Amino acid sequence: MNHAASPAVVLASRKVVVLGGTSGVGLEVARAAAARGARVVIAGRDRARADAACTSIAGDVAARALDAGDRPALDAFFAEVGTIDHLVLTLSGGEGAGEFASLDLRALRRGFDAKFWPQLEAVQAALPALAPAASVTFVTAVSARIARPGTTGLAAINGALEAMVGGLARELAPRRVNAVSPGVIDTAWWGRAPAATRQAVFEEQARTLPVGRVGKPEDVAQSVLFMATNGFTTGSIIECDGGLHLL
């Protein structure tokens, strides 16, 4: 009988590169992958944060300082890092939210510059380094599909990334391309909002979500590693949102 390999077998000694891996979801992906025996490289703009994140993880982990908005730096990074088995993109920004009538479109442009373009530039730059059976996993957001007032700009950023997943999966085959679409996750991203706003959102989510709580970074990390290690999944987007897309 032919049994599918477990995630631990799939990830053991494989190289996992996490861009945006110095905090939040990216850091938990790196931690979980290292715990399964992967060789992990985390990259972020701030060298000190990258080094601190690296030392907080047990296992074979290396840190790199990298500005994903700098294409020459991306090209140099991927030329140096060697063959990649799994590429995870958790790059993000904090701008683009707000009611449309008063939305600062310059801020929305900056939101695209912080998330949409760096993720695409990173994948394009990584192509020569991706193994033939490699996986690419975008981390987007469920704002792309929930039609929630105040998130139109965020929906545009994340929806643009998600719209490309299927086409990239076909173009880059046999490499696999997927996305994980989180809901409200308790990460430093919410530190940009006033404390009262953050608390109100979290309490509202806990009351209304089918699972009765907001998400944790490790929840999303589990979904990311599923996408990375399931060799029969490509061109797919999985919600990790506690049921927010059902409301």
C-alpha positions as CSV (number, residue, x, y, z in Angstrom):
1,M,0.0,0.0,0.0
2,N,1.3,3.4,-0.9
3,H,1.0,5.9,1.9
4,A,1.5,9.6,1.5
5,A,4.5,11.1,3.2
6,S,3.9,13.0,6.4
7,P,4.8,16.7,6.6
8,A,7.9,15.9,8.7
9,V,9.2,13.6,6.0
10,V,8.4,16.1,3.2
11,L,10.1,19.0,5.0
12,A,13.1,17.2,6.4
13,S,16.3,18.7,5.0
14,R,14.3,20.7,2.4
15,K,15.2,24.4,2.1
16,V,12.3,26.8,3.0
17,V,12.7,30.5,2.4
18,V,10.3,32.8,4.2
19,L,10.3,36.4,3.0
20,G,8.8,38.6,5.8
21,G,9.9,35.9,8.3
22,T,11.0,38.1,11.1
23,S,7.6,38.4,12.9
24,G,4.0,37.3,12.9
25,V,2.9,34.7,10.4
26,G,6.2,34.5,8.7
27,L,8.1,33.9,11.9
28,E,5.6,31.1,12.9
29,V,6.0,29.5,9.4
30,A,9.8,29.5,9.9
31,R,9.5,28.1,13.4
32,A,7.1,25.3,12.3
33,A,9.2,24.4,9.3
34,A,12.4,24.2,11.3
35,A,10.7,22.0,13.9
36,R,10.0,19.6,11.0
37,G,13.6,19.4,10.1
38,A,13.7,22.0,7.2
39,R,16.6,24.2,6.5
40,V,15.1,27.6,6.9
41,V,16.2,31.0,5.6
42,I,14.2,34.0,6.9
43,A,14.6,37.5,5.4
44,G,13.4,40.9,6.4
45,R,14.3,44.5,6.0
46,D,15.7,45.0,9.5
47,R,18.9,43.1,10.1
48,A,18.6,43.2,13.9
49,R,15.1,41.9,13.8
50,A,16.1,39.2,11.4
51,D,18.9,38.1,13.7
52,A,16.7,38.2,16.8
53,A,14.0,36.1,15.0
54,C,16.7,33.6,13.9
55,T,18.0,33.1,17.4
56,S,14.4,32.5,18.7
57,I,14.0,29.4,16.5
58,A,15.5,26.0,17.3
59,G,16.9,24.2,14.3
60,D,18.7,24.9,11.1
61,V,17.8,28.6,10.5
62,A,19.7,31.5,8.8
63,A,18.8,35.1,8.7
64,R,19.3,37.6,5.9
65,A,18.6,41.3,5.7
66,L,16.6,42.0,2.5
67,D,14.5,44.8,1.1
68,A,12.0,43.0,-1.1
69,G,11.2,46.3,-2.8
70,D,14.7,46.4,-4.2
71,R,14.9,44.1,-7.3
72,P,18.7,44.0,-7.6
73,A,18.8,43.0,-3.9
74,L,16.3,40.3,-4.6
75,D,18.3,39.0,-7.6
76,A,21.4,38.9,-5.5
77,F,19.7,37.2,-2.6
78,F,18.3,34.4,-4.7
79,A,21.6,33.9,-6.5
80,E,23.2,33.4,-3.2
81,V,20.7,31.3,-1.3
82,G,20.9,28.3,-3.6
83,T,18.1,25.8,-4.6
84,I,14.8,26.5,-2.9
85,D,12.2,23.8,-2.2
86,H,9.5,26.0,-0.7
87,L,9.1,29.8,-1.0
88,V,6.7,31.5,1.4
89,L,5.8,35.1,0.9
90,T,4.4,36.9,3.9
91,L,5.4,40.4,2.9
92,S,2.9,43.0,3.8
93,G,2.2,46.6,4.7
94,G,-0.2,48.6,6.8
95,E,-1.8,51.0,4.4
96,G,-4.9,50.8,2.1
97,A,-7.7,50.4,4.7
98,G,-10.6,52.8,5.2
99,E,-14.0,53.9,3.8
100,F,-13.7,54.4,0.0
101,A,-15.1,57.9,0.0
102,S,-12.3,59.2,2.1
103,L,-9.7,56.7,1.2
104,D,-6.3,58.2,0.6
105,L,-5.4,56.7,-2.8
106,R,-1.8,57.6,-2.3
107,A,-1.8,55.4,0.8
108,L,-3.4,52.7,-1.3
109,R,-0.6,53.0,-3.8
110,R,1.9,52.6,-1.0
111,G,-0.1,49.5,0.2
112,F,0.4,48.0,-3.3
113,D,4.1,48.9,-3.2
114,A,4.5,47.2,0.2
115,K,2.7,43.9,-0.6
116,F,1.6,43.3,-4.2
117,W,4.7,44.4,-6.1
118,P,7.3,42.9,-3.7
119,Q,5.6,39.5,-3.7
120,L,5.6,39.4,-7.5
121,E,9.1,40.7,-7.8
122,A,10.2,38.1,-5.3
123,V,8.7,35.2,-7.3
124,Q,10.1,36.4,-10.6
125,A,13.5,36.8,-9.1
126,A,13.3,33.4,-7.4
127,L,12.5,31.5,-10.5
128,P,16.1,30.4,-11.3
129,A,16.5,29.1,-7.8
130,L,13.2,27.1,-7.5
131,A,13.6,23.4,-7.6
132,P,11.6,21.6,-10.3
133,A,9.1,20.3,-7.6
134,A,9.2,23.5,-5.6
135,S,6.2,25.3,-4.1
136,V,5.4,29.0,-3.8
137,T,2.8,30.1,-1.3
138,F,1.5,33.6,-1.1
139,V,-0.1,34.9,2.1
140,T,-2.9,37.3,1.1
141,A,-6.0,38.1,3.1
142,V,-9.7,37.2,3.1
143,S,-10.5,40.9,2.5
144,A,-10.2,39.9,-1.1
145,R,-13.5,38.1,-1.0
146,I,-15.7,39.3,2.0
147,A,-17.0,42.6,0.6
148,R,-16.6,44.3,4.0
149,P,-17.0,48.1,4.2
150,G,-13.7,49.8,5.0
151,T,-11.6,47.1,3.3
152,T,-12.1,47.9,-0.4
153,G,-8.5,49.0,-0.8
154,L,-7.1,45.9,1.0
155,A,-9.4,43.8,-1.2
156,A,-7.8,45.3,-4.2
157,I,-4.3,44.5,-3.1
158,N,-5.0,41.0,-2.0
159,G,-7.5,40.2,-4.8
160,A,-4.8,41.2,-7.4
161,L,-2.4,38.6,-5.9
162,E,-5.1,35.9,-5.7
163,A,-6.2,36.5,-9.3
164,M,-2.7,35.5,-10.4
165,V,-2.5,32.2,-8.5
166,G,-4.2,30.0,-11.0
167,G,-2.3,31.4,-14.0
168,L,1.0,31.2,-12.2
169,A,0.3,27.6,-11.2
170,R,-0.1,26.7,-14.9
171,E,2.8,28.8,-16.2
172,L,5.3,27.6,-13.6
173,A,4.2,23.9,-13.5
174,P,5.4,21.4,-12.3
175,R,6.2,23.9,-9.5
176,R,3.1,24.5,-7.4
177,V,1.6,27.9,-6.6
178,N,-1.0,28.5,-3.9
179,A,-2.2,31.1,-1.5
180,V,-3.4,31.2,2.1
181,S,-6.0,33.9,2.8
182,P,-6.1,34.8,6.6
183,G,-8.8,36.6,8.4
184,V,-8.3,38.6,11.6
185,I,-5.0,37.4,13.1
186,D,-3.5,38.7,16.3
187,T,-0.2,39.9,15.0
188,A,1.9,43.1,15.1
189,W,0.0,44.3,12.0
190,W,-2.8,45.4,14.4
191,G,-0.3,47.5,16.3
192,R,-0.8,50.2,13.7
193,A,-4.4,50.6,14.8
194,P,-5.4,52.5,18.0
195,A,-5.7,50.1,21.0
196,A,-9.4,50.7,21.3
197,T,-10.0,49.9,17.7
198,R,-8.0,46.7,17.9
199,Q,-9.9,45.6,21.0
200,A,-13.3,46.4,19.4
201,V,-12.4,44.4,16.3
202,F,-11.1,41.4,18.3
203,E,-14.2,41.3,20.5
204,E,-16.5,41.6,17.6
205,Q,-14.7,38.8,15.8
206,A,-14.8,36.6,18.9
207,R,-18.6,37.1,19.2
208,T,-19.4,36.5,15.5
209,L,-16.9,34.0,14.1
210,P,-18.0,30.4,14.1
211,V,-14.8,29.4,15.9
212,G,-15.4,32.0,18.6
213,R,-12.0,33.6,18.6
214,V,-9.5,35.6,16.5
215,G,-6.7,33.8,14.7
216,K,-3.2,33.2,15.9
217,P,-0.1,33.2,13.7
218,E,0.4,29.5,14.2
219,D,-3.1,28.9,12.7
220,V,-2.0,30.4,9.5
221,A,1.4,28.7,9.6
222,Q,-0.3,25.3,9.7
223,S,-2.2,26.2,6.5
224,V,0.9,27.5,4.8
225,L,2.8,24.3,5.5
226,F,-0.2,22.2,4.3
227,M,0.0,24.1,1.0
228,A,3.7,23.7,0.8
229,T,3.8,20.0,1.5
230,N,0.7,18.7,-0.3
231,G,2.1,17.7,-3.7
232,F,-1.4,17.4,-5.2
233,T,-2.5,20.9,-4.4
234,T,-1.8,23.8,-6.8
235,G,-3.6,26.9,-8.1
236,S,-5.6,26.9,-4.9
237,I,-6.5,29.5,-2.3
238,I,-7.4,28.3,1.2
239,E,-9.1,30.6,3.8
240,C,-7.8,30.5,7.3
241,D,-10.2,33.0,8.8
242,G,-12.3,31.2,11.5
243,G,-15.3,31.3,9.1
244,L,-15.2,35.0,8.4
245,H,-16.0,34.4,4.7
246,L,-19.2,32.7,5.7
247,L,-20.7,35.8,7.4
